[in-house]
Amino acid sequence: MTAPLFSGRARRSVAALGAVSAGLLLLSACDKPTPLATVTVGTSSVSSEAACHDGKELTAEKVQTCFTDLKDAKTIEYGRGDTLRLGVEPDVVEDGKKWQAVLDGQQITEPTSNTYDSFPGADLFLTGGQGEAPASKKLNIVQVDPDGKPISVWAFTVKLKK
């Protein structure tokens, strides 16, 4: 008769160690969540992870797709003259990166390394006498690298209060 190579206790320890190692391996394969961007109007706020983020520069086509494909965009209501506040987590502006706001595909702010900006009394739905204001607009926050190239886009929908 031969003696067992491992005792029952040793086999259980090896199995537990293997399970923990496999779990850590699976977790390391998961994508790290992107930093949040937040839009605040009055006492209402919505936050979101980046809608587009590849970990490298986004192509012009990809950015355009991010601007128009808003199926997961968070929505916030906005009344004419309300103060619009935009904020990003500090990770967004690390290592010389900046962010800017884009409304319906048009840049409305210069790139900034601040984590917060406020626009008191802004009228996002001003038409300049060109007809009735739309019911909603697309608001994007675009992270740019130190060379000004887009690397992440956050998507929001701003809905006009009636």
C-alpha positions in Angstrom: 0.0 0.0 0.0 1.3 3.5 -0.8 1.0 6.6 1.3 -1.1 9.5 -0.1 1.1 12.1 -1.8 -1.0 15.0 -0.2 -3.1 14.9 2.9 -6.8 16.0 2.7 -5.9 19.3 4.3 -3.1 20.1 1.8 -5.4 19.2 -1.2 -8.0 21.7 0.1 -5.4 24.4 0.6 -4.1 23.9 -2.9 -7.6 24.0 -4.3 -8.4 27.2 -2.4 -5.2 28.8 -3.6 -6.0 27.8 -7.1 -9.5 29.3 -6.9 -8.2 32.6 -5.5 -5.6 32.8 -8.2 -8.2 32.1 -10.9 -10.4 34.8 -9.5 -7.6 37.4 -9.4 -6.7 36.5 -13.0 -10.3 37.1 -14.1 -10.5 40.4 -12.2 -7.3 41.7 -13.8 -8.8 41.1 -17.2 -11.8 43.4 -16.4 -11.6 47.0 -17.7 -11.1 49.7 -15.1 -14.1 52.0 -15.1 -13.5 55.3 -16.7 -13.7 58.4 -14.5 -17.1 60.1 -14.1 -18.3 63.4 -15.6 -21.2 65.2 -13.9 -23.7 67.7 -15.2 -25.6 69.7 -12.6 -28.6 72.0 -13.1 -30.1 73.5 -9.9 -30.3 70.7 -7.4 -30.3 67.9 -10.0 -27.2 66.1 -11.1 -26.4 63.2 -13.4 -23.1 61.4 -13.7 -21.8 59.0 -16.3 -18.8 57.0 -17.3 -17.3 57.8 -20.7 -19.5 56.7 -23.6 -16.4 56.4 -25.8 -13.0 55.5 -24.5 -10.4 53.2 -26.2 -7.4 54.1 -24.1 -5.9 55.9 -27.0 -6.7 58.8 -29.4 -10.2 58.6 -30.9 -10.6 59.0 -34.7 -12.7 61.8 -36.0 -15.3 59.2 -37.2 -15.4 57.6 -33.7 -15.9 61.0 -32.0 -18.7 61.9 -34.4 -20.4 58.5 -33.6 -20.0 59.3 -29.9 -21.7 62.7 -30.5 -24.7 61.2 -32.3 -25.2 57.8 -30.6 -26.8 58.7 -27.3 -28.7 55.6 -26.4 -27.0 55.4 -23.0 -26.8 59.2 -22.4 -28.1 60.4 -19.1 -30.7 63.1 -19.3 -31.1 66.3 -17.2 -33.8 69.0 -17.4 -32.7 72.6 -18.0 -34.7 75.8 -17.7 -33.8 78.9 -19.6 -31.4 81.0 -17.5 -30.5 78.1 -15.1 -26.9 77.7 -14.0 -25.2 74.8 -15.8 -22.3 73.1 -13.9 -19.9 70.6 -15.4 -17.5 68.6 -13.5 -15.0 65.8 -14.1 -13.0 63.6 -11.7 -9.3 64.5 -11.2 -8.2 61.5 -13.3 -9.6 63.3 -16.4 -7.0 66.1 -16.2 -3.9 64.2 -15.1 -0.7 64.3 -17.0 -1.5 67.4 -19.0 -4.9 66.2 -20.2 -7.8 68.7 -20.5 -11.5 68.6 -21.2 -14.0 70.8 -23.1 -17.8 71.0 -23.5 -19.5 70.4 -26.8 -23.1 71.2 -27.4 -24.8 69.6 -30.5 -21.4 69.1 -32.0 -20.2 72.7 -31.5 -17.4 73.4 -29.0 -18.7 75.8 -26.3 -15.7 75.9 -24.0 -12.0 76.1 -24.4 -10.0 73.1 -23.1 -9.4 73.4 -19.4 -7.5 71.5 -16.7 -9.9 72.5 -14.0 -12.2 69.8 -12.7 -15.2 72.0 -12.5 -16.8 74.9 -14.5 -20.0 76.8 -14.0 -22.1 78.8 -16.5 -24.6 81.0 -14.6 -27.6 82.2 -16.6 -26.5 80.5 -19.8 -29.2 79.9 -22.3 -28.4 76.6 -24.0 -31.6 76.8 -26.1 -31.2 80.3 -27.5 -32.2 80.2 -31.2 -31.3 83.8 -32.2 -34.8 84.3 -33.6 -34.4 81.2 -35.9 -37.6 79.5 -34.9 -38.7 77.4 -32.0 -36.1 75.9 -29.6 -35.6 72.1 -29.9 -36.9 69.9 -27.0 -33.4 68.7 -26.2 -29.7 69.1 -27.1 -26.7 66.8 -26.9 -24.1 67.8 -24.4 -20.7 66.1 -24.6 -17.6 66.4 -22.5 -14.5 65.6 -24.5 -11.2 64.7 -22.8 -8.2 65.7 -24.9 -4.6 64.8 -24.6 -1.8 67.5 -24.2 -1.7 67.8 -28.1 -5.5 68.5 -28.2 -6.5 65.1 -29.6 -9.7 63.5 -28.3 -9.3 60.4 -26.1 -12.7 60.1 -24.3 -16.2 61.4 -24.7 -19.0 61.5 -22.1 -22.6 61.9 -23.4 -25.5 63.7 -21.9 -28.9 64.9 -23.1 -30.1 68.3 -21.9 -33.9 68.5 -22.0 -35.7 71.9 -22.1 -38.1 72.4 -19.2 -41.6 73.4 -20.2 
